[in-house]
Amino acid sequence: MKIKGKDFSVPEGIELIGLVTLAVFALLWPFISGFLDIGINKLLSIFVGILSVTLSTLMVRIKGIDKKITPLNSVNLLSIQKLGDAFIRITSKKKVINHFRVFAVTTNQIYTQIENLVHDDVKIKKCSIMVRDFEWNDPTRNEEVIQEINMFIKRWNQLHTDGFIDELEIVRYNFLPTEYQCVFDDDYMILGLYKPSKNDDASVSVMKPIIISKDLNEGRTIIDTYITRFDSMMEEYRK
């Protein structure tokens, strides 16, 4: 973790080294203190004991804060977040989105997160959205889902009218998806799974997504693959 140019990151294993060193020192202190004045011994022993616990706890806290503040910088781990937290973490690093790609069923929860960013100095220059469509003879056709989709299409168009989105394109696809994704240029992607409803073939519930960053090992390759697939589907269903 860096604050004003200073690096406060804690090296791997330093908590254990610090804890063991201070603990051993605290245990040996009564013997060492035998050479000192007896009136000071107890006070110093208590002080060293408290110091060992305090410093070891502080080391763990610093390491925990370091991981918490920079979840998108790890090259080894994917960050699993609530959808709202994922948007906050990404847009705290990226205020201007040149091309925002969305693949979802209704975009209900995604739109809600975007709407929350309207007053946070976030700007979307181009937004491409793919939402669910139903054929008239589709056995999974659900009028409530269709109404919800149409309602959020109007809301996305309103964001475009209000100037939050410069360019907007919405295309419909006609199959039941198993995943949803939001791609922020080629820098970050929110990828989550849908859980099909047992009672309604047209409905799904949203599971917690993962954040994939270009800084992750193979992150850029994964994001580019999803962008290629998304753009191909947009082209196909645009016809």
C-alpha angles and dihedrals in degrees: 000000000000124000118183092339096313120117114223096171115136116226118239113274096014092116091058094045092048093046095049094045094049093043093052090046090051092050094049094043096088089058093045091046090058088082091056133072110294093228093062097042099082093045093050092045091054090045093052091048093052091045093053093052093043096049095045091049091048091053092053091046093051091049091048092050090048092055093043096052097046105040093143096054099067114109094198107046137057114223115235110203143163108262093250093049090049092056092046094050094048097044091047085067099033119044098165117053112192095189123012114190121194128187114181145121103254101346087228098142094032092054090050091056092047092048089055089058097055092097096037098083091257116145129193114199098182128014125188117187133185118195134176122276131188130214115227091247095043108128089211093055110138119187094200091055090047091052090049092050092050091048093054092045087059090049093051089050089052090055087053092049091049091054098246088115117039098195126019133185125175122189129179127223125197108219135084108260126215097200144030130212143185116198120197104203104294093308106081139010131193108209124184141163129240120224110213117233117247092214102041125040091201097052131080137178124226122245125201111283133220126233115231115196130193085234092065121094104276088356094129091050092052093048093047090051092054091045091053092050093045094050091048092052091046090054093047097048093039089072 
